[in-house]
Amino acid sequence: MVEARGPDREVELAKAGYRLLKEGRFEQAAECFAAILAAEPRNNYALVGLGEVARRQGEVEKAMELYQACLAAHPGNRYALIGLSDCYRALNAHRRAVEIWERYLCRDEQDVTVLTRMADAYRKLQELQKSRDLYARALAGDPDNAYALNGLGHLHFDFREYRQAAAYWERLLAGDPGNVKVLTSLGNCYRKLRDFPRGLEHFQAALALEPANFYALFGLADCFRGLERHRESLAAWERILAGDPGNKVIITRAGDAHRFLGELDEAESCYRRALAIEFDLYAVIGLALVFKARGSFQTAAESLARLLTDNPRNQRLAVELADCHLRLGDSPAAVEVLSRFLRHGGRQGQASELLAGLTADGLTANDPHFRPVP
């Protein structure tokens, strides 16, 4: 507790409280703010300070009461308005948060902190144009504002505009080259664009700073997979599993890497480990492809057919099942699988191309010109 005397006692306590708050020493900070309120029950610094203590400790409802008490006495208090809106944001009540920020912008329409928070909320509400406009207003006042640049990156990424997203994150990274979150975000942009070498560059830079970062390792492994560097991909999946051995998604990805490497027993083991945790569509597909790689086309076909019944628009299942039928010499069955897939609204692509080839040429697995699915 800070011992302060005289007319500056509340000021010294407030300074001490906010310093302790910044250091994460919440109990001591709360003592300072409570001492101020004992002498001055409507003190805005103390009410906001106690609200911050409560919010950072996860007591959102208590924090909201304290911010509202401050606003009742000081209606335009910037920090109480921001704190209250942040509470609504924590509760995913983004519309309520926006309402509060709009109240504040009536007093200061160019507050960049509030503009970026509002833009974030509209992005979560999927109101693209409002979000974009608010980020633009924030950048007009502060061209290098990190929150606006990051928000615009996420906004474009959410709408699969990966090149635009990368442009904003590149600007942000130029001013903060050690930002791991930005490095992984950029890596994901290039991964989505299938520019795997540039993706690798950013994921490796992130891992140099945080060797166990999950998102960087995942991106690294996926880029290696895209480059068909399956041994390196497997090594990255295994690094994740070293810290998270029960992650069925990663176990399945490791199984895929083993399968691509021709290590079918290891692949089967991974898929069965994943399925022992919980049903996973991709693990079941992987097992079927292991059977197929071993030449057990009938067993693979039976497994794929069951999956396709529950997932009638899954093109990969349809193509793999049709390919099994072709390898068994049953082209009518392959044609039926592909035709049914397209009748059920499956998208045009590999399935329609394969069907067109079959119906035009009548080829089967026994024909010398038949080319199976890769």
BELHUFEN-V713260 format. One record per residue. OMEGA is omega in whole degrees, 0 to 359 (none if undefined). D_LAST is the distance of its C-alpha to the last C-alpha in Angstrom with 2 decimals. Layout:
{{OMEGA & D_LAST} {OMEGA & D_LAST}}
//
This chain:
{{179 & 71.24} {176 & 72.63} {179 & 76.43} {182 & 77.46} {176 & 80.92} {186 & 82.60} {181 & 81.37} {185 & 78.04} {182 & 77.06} {179 & 74.43} {180 & 72.90} {178 & 72.60} {180 & 71.13} {178 & 68.54} {180 & 67.54} {181 & 67.30} {181 & 65.32} {175 & 62.67} {179 & 62.45} {177 & 61.94} {179 & 59.37} {180 & 57.40} {181 & 57.58} {180 & 56.26} {193 & 59.63} {182 & 59.76} {180 & 62.74} {177 & 65.00} {180 & 63.94} {178 & 64.75} {179 & 68.19} {182 & 68.98} {179 & 68.01} {178 & 69.91} {177 & 72.97} {182 & 72.88} {178 & 72.64} {180 & 75.61} {185 & 77.71} {190 & 75.96} {182 & 74.04} {182 & 72.46} {185 & 71.35} {180 & 68.11} {182 & 66.90} {180 & 67.35} {178 & 65.79} {180 & 62.68} {178 & 62.58} {176 & 62.71} {178 & 60.05} {178 & 57.77} {182 & 58.52} {183 & 57.64} {182 & 54.44} {176 & 53.12} {177 & 53.89} {179 & 51.93} {189 & 55.09} {182 & 54.05} {178 & 56.70} {179 & 59.48} {180 & 58.30} {178 & 58.37} {181 & 61.94} {177 & 63.05} {180 & 61.50} {176 & 63.09} {177 & 66.42} {182 & 66.23} {176 & 65.43} {180 & 68.34} {183 & 70.65} {191 & 68.81} {183 & 66.86} {185 & 65.19} {185 & 64.19} {187 & 60.96} {176 & 59.76} {178 & 60.52} {179 & 58.62} {179 & 55.56} {180 & 55.78} {179 & 56.12} {176 & 53.20} {175 & 51.07} {178 & 52.01} {178 & 50.80} {179 & 47.57} {178 & 47.17} {183 & 47.65} {176 & 45.00} {189 & 47.92} {179 & 46.87} {178 & 49.03} {179 & 52.13} {180 & 51.31} {181 & 51.11} {180 & 54.49} {180 & 56.11} {178 & 54.66} {175 & 55.90} {182 & 59.35} {182 & 59.21} {174 & 58.04} {180 & 61.16} {182 & 63.04} {188 & 60.74} {181 & 58.15} {179 & 56.73} {187 & 56.11} {179 & 52.72} {181 & 52.11} {179 & 52.63} {181 & 50.67} {177 & 47.53} {177 & 47.96} {179 & 48.37} {177 & 45.31} {181 & 43.30} {179 & 44.66} {176 & 43.81} {178 & 40.27} {179 & 40.02} {179 & 41.56} {176 & 38.90} {191 & 41.70} {187 & 39.95} {178 & 42.73} {179 & 45.49} {181 & 43.49} {182 & 42.69} {181 & 46.38} {175 & 47.71} {180 & 45.49} {178 & 46.68} {179 & 50.29} {180 & 49.79} {177 & 48.40} {179 & 51.30} {182 & 53.66} {188 & 51.67} {181 & 49.01} {183 & 47.52} {186 & 47.63} {182 & 44.88} {179 & 44.63} {179 & 44.29} {180 & 41.66} {179 & 39.66} {178 & 40.12} {176 & 38.97} {180 & 35.86} {180 & 35.08} {180 & 36.09} {179 & 33.66} {180 & 30.85} {181 & 31.49} {175 & 31.06} {175 & 27.85} {193 & 29.90} {179 & 28.47} {178 & 30.06} {178 & 33.45} {181 & 33.12} {181 & 32.35} {179 & 35.41} {180 & 37.71} {175 & 36.35} {177 & 36.67} {180 & 40.32} {181 & 40.83} {180 & 39.32} {180 & 41.63} {182 & 44.58} {188 & 43.15} {180 & 40.71} {182 & 40.74} {186 & 39.64} {181 & 36.71} {179 & 35.93} {178 & 35.74} {180 & 33.56} {177 & 31.00} {177 & 31.31} {177 & 30.65} {180 & 27.70} {176 & 26.23} {183 & 26.94} {176 & 25.03} {178 & 22.14} {178 & 22.03} {182 & 22.29} {172 & 19.31} {189 & 21.95} {178 & 20.96} {179 & 23.53} {175 & 26.34} {178 & 25.23} {181 & 25.39} {183 & 28.82} {178 & 30.25} {179 & 28.87} {177 & 30.19} {178 & 33.51} {181 & 33.73} {175 & 33.08} {180 & 35.79} {180 & 38.15} {188 & 36.85} {182 & 34.81} {183 & 34.03} {185 & 33.20} {185 & 30.53} {178 & 29.24} {179 & 29.05} {179 & 27.21} {180 & 24.71} {179 & 24.15} {181 & 23.98} {182 & 21.31} {176 & 19.19} {176 & 19.70} {178 & 18.71} {179 & 15.45} {178 & 14.96} {182 & 15.82} {174 & 13.45} {194 & 16.80} {178 & 16.04} {178 & 19.31} {175 & 21.38} {179 & 19.64} {180 & 20.49} {179 & 24.01} {177 & 24.54} {181 & 23.44} {175 & 25.85} {177 & 28.58} {183 & 28.42} {177 & 28.53} {179 & 31.55} {182 & 33.48} {189 & 31.84} {182 & 30.74} {182 & 30.53} {187 & 28.09} {178 & 25.47} {182 & 23.17} {176 & 23.20} {179 & 22.94} {177 & 19.71} {177 & 18.38} {176 & 19.58} {177 & 17.75} {181 & 14.41} {177 & 15.46} {182 & 16.42} {178 & 13.16} {180 & 11.27} {181 & 14.19} {181 & 13.87} {192 & 17.13} {179 & 16.54} {179 & 20.26} {178 & 20.78} {180 & 17.90} {179 & 19.42} {179 & 22.80} {181 & 21.89} {180 & 20.49} {175 & 23.65} {180 & 25.86} {182 & 24.59} {176 & 25.18} {178 & 28.60} {183 & 29.56} {178 & 28.45} {178 & 25.88} {183 & 22.75} {186 & 20.03} {176 & 17.32} {178 & 18.70} {176 & 18.54} {179 & 14.90} {178 & 14.31} {179 & 16.45} {180 & 14.67} {173 & 11.34} {177 & 13.66} {180 & 15.05} {180 & 11.82} {178 & 11.09} {181 & 14.72} {179 & 14.41} {188 & 16.49} {181 & 14.76} {178 & 18.10} {179 & 18.78} {181 & 15.44} {180 & 16.10} {179 & 19.64} {181 & 18.82} {180 & 16.35} {178 & 18.99} {179 & 21.68} {183 & 19.94} {177 & 19.25} {180 & 22.95} {182 & 23.99} {190 & 21.41} {181 & 21.27} {179 & 20.07} {186 & 17.07} {182 & 14.22} {179 & 11.49} {182 & 13.44} {183 & 13.88} {181 & 10.34} {179 & 9.43} {178 & 12.85} {180 & 12.58} {177 & 9.60} {179 & 11.93} {179 & 14.74} {180 & 13.22} {175 & 12.64} {179 & 16.24} {183 & 17.37} {182 & 18.49} {176 & 17.44} {178 & 20.47} {178 & 19.32} {179 & 15.91} {181 & 18.03} {179 & 20.40} {183 & 17.98} {179 & 16.67} {180 & 20.28} {178 & 21.71} {181 & 19.44} {177 & 20.67} {181 & 24.20} {176 & 24.30} {177 & 23.83} {185 & 20.15} {176 & 19.34} {180 & 18.08} {184 & 14.68} {181 & 11.19} {181 & 13.03} {178 & 15.78} {179 & 13.83} {179 & 12.04} {180 & 15.56} {179 & 17.25} {181 & 15.37} {183 & 16.16} {180 & 19.73} {189 & 20.35} {181 & 19.21} {183 & 19.35} {173 & 16.49} {181 & 15.60} {180 & 13.70} {182 & 16.95} {183 & 16.97} {181 & 16.49} {180 & 14.76} {180 & 12.12} {184 & 8.55} {178 & 6.26} {180 & 3.83} {none & 0.00}}
//
